[in-house]
């Protein structure tokens, strides 16, 4: 059910690959709430995914951009502002990739060049995006920038490997750059720490299915799904949350506050 929370707003959504992607659900919900969105992903992801189907559904366009490239990010922002006829109301960063995880390298036997690539793609891209937008004065006053993260930034999940450090860095960038954005023109920057979610990327992590089940039992409300995350992101893009910034917000059914659950002990 739509409420018109984003009527007249315009935003960029990074990371929609297929209909399992959280970013895909967020783009759909933002559109339902009245927003005009532009979709973007890395050129290799555009070849692999079904993002053009989503663009057709939302009557919008896809602009390919390597989020590690300042040139690509600057072009994305310029083309988006030209299409929108002005500045941007919201941006979603939903990007993460680790070759060490994909190749099933142990945390104690990491390839460091892959680790650096992980940091560049999964975290430093967030800073690059914000810096490019900052220099262009691309965000409207009281705009919203949101990055998706995971509780492994604060807790140890051995098979998540160096993605944990990437998420910790991402959250730190939100706090640090959030200050500068707030002072510049009241733009807020936050991260949302989402439950384990059945996405294409998530299911590629070793032991994901077992951990998904464990997390679901540990969380009093169960795991928050992609559709629920989309609802939350819509509120963060809206004017209803304009005084929330520099926060890491847990959207995990209560998992982050739990110590032990009887459901886990009984299983």
Secondary structure by P-SEA (a helix, b strand, c coil): cccccccccccccccccccccaaaaaaaaaaaacccbbbbccaaaaaccaaaaaaaaacbbbbbbccccaaaaaaaaaaaaaaacccccbbbbbbbbbcccccccccccccaaaaaaaaaaccaaaaaaaaaaaaaccccccbbbbbbbccccccccccccaaaaaaaaaaaaaaaaaaaaaaacbbbbbccccccccccccccccaaaaaaaaaaaacccccccaaaaaaaaaaaacccccccccccccccccccccccccccccc
